[in-house]
Amino acid sequence: MPTFVAMRTRSWTVLVVIALLSGCASVTADPEPIPSRPTRISSSISLEQATAAFSAYLVASDAMARAGGEAVETMRPYVSEALFEREKAGAEALRSVGVKKVGSASFDHASLQADGPTSAAIHVCVDNTDSDLVDENGVSAVASGTPERQDTLVHLVVEGGVLVVDGLDQWTGAAIC
């Protein structure tokens, strides 16, 4: 069975997925419910709409990771078809190494980087200080030195009139975290 550290070095996409799921700190007693409806778009995408869509994605991602990768279908309404395939691979990786998430991720310092009628990008600081990935014994599976806060570029697209997350990249500009 591959180690958690080896799994995280396969690609930046997997690293970002794991990074969003990882961190150190406390267990959330009552996880947030997954939003029932994704953000609908009728004109140019605003920062408020983009952050709402990313927030819904984080809640769904946390729920999937707390289930150890078993609830990947709960993410389908919040991601593009292309990203859903990568999310399925990330969920399989969680199952294969036997880790689950405790706690929740959040983000702050959001700024709109690109917007239009069918796509947008936001720069955010993803905060994992209130979450962790743990094995069946409750031992952290996050590599030592993994940053708890990470500058991330979130790509969003409109699919079927709904704004969804299409990808996550490491931010290469000035840091906000």
Buried (B, 14 or more C-beta within 10 A) or exposed (E): EEEBEEBBEEEEBBBBBBBBBBBBBEBBEEBBEBBEEBBEBEEEBBBEBBBBBBBBBBBBBBBBBBBBBBBBEBBBBBBBEEBBEBBBBBBEBBBEBBBBBBBBBBBEBBEBBEBEEEBBBBBBBBBBBBBBBBEEEEEBBBEEEBEBBBBBBBBBBBBEEBBBBBBBBEBEEEEBB
